[in-house]
Amino acid sequence: CARARVPPSPAVSLPRQFLRRQQVLALYRSILRALRNVPAAADRRSLRDWARAEFRGNKDATDEGVSRAKCWLR
């Protein structure tokens, strides 16, 4: 017997969104820290700008989209 899925209430999904945001910020910061080890300043700037653009471009990504991308990578 298949049950109808009830969408989570905003109160339930809010902690998950908060945790996901914290994980994304931690990833962003670790990328920026890693870029400090790139010797050439021009390369550092280029990689920083690329990372910034990628994060900005994916700022509205959902967990569903991430899950789908993980499936493609397997």
C-alpha positions in Angstrom: 0.0 0.0 0.0 1.6 3.2 -1.1 1.3 6.2 1.2 0.8 9.7 -0.1 3.9 11.8 0.7 3.1 14.8 2.9 5.5 17.6 2.2 7.5 18.6 5.3 6.3 21.6 7.2 8.5 24.7 7.1 9.3 24.2 10.7 10.7 20.7 10.0 12.7 21.6 6.9 14.2 24.8 8.4 16.9 23.0 10.4 17.9 21.0 7.4 18.2 24.2 5.3 20.2 25.8 8.1 22.6 22.8 8.3 22.9 22.7 4.5 23.8 26.4 4.4 26.4 25.9 7.1 27.9 23.0 5.1 28.0 25.1 1.9 29.7 28.0 3.7 32.2 25.7 5.2 33.0 24.3 1.7 33.3 27.7 0.3 35.7 28.8 3.0 37.8 25.7 2.7 38.1 26.3 -1.1 39.2 29.9 -0.5 41.8 28.7 2.1 43.1 26.1 -0.3 43.5 28.8 -3.0 46.0 30.6 -0.7 48.4 27.8 -1.6 48.3 28.6 -5.3 51.7 30.3 -6.0 50.7 32.6 -8.9 48.6 35.6 -7.9 46.8 35.7 -11.3 45.9 32.0 -11.0 44.6 32.5 -7.5 42.4 35.4 -8.6 41.1 33.4 -11.6 40.3 30.4 -9.4 38.7 32.5 -6.7 36.5 34.3 -9.3 35.6 30.9 -10.8 34.6 29.5 -7.4 32.7 32.6 -6.5 30.8 32.4 -9.8 30.0 28.7 -9.3 28.6 29.3 -5.8 26.6 32.3 -6.9 25.2 30.4 -9.9 24.1 27.5 -7.7 22.8 29.6 -4.8 19.2 28.4 -5.5 20.1 24.8 -5.9 18.0 22.4 -3.9 18.8 19.1 -2.1 16.8 17.4 -4.8 19.1 18.8 -7.5 22.2 17.8 -5.5 20.8 14.3 -5.0 20.3 14.0 -8.8 23.8 15.2 -9.4 25.2 12.6 -7.0 23.4 9.9 -8.9 25.1 11.0 -12.1 28.5 10.9 -10.5 28.2 7.3 -9.4 
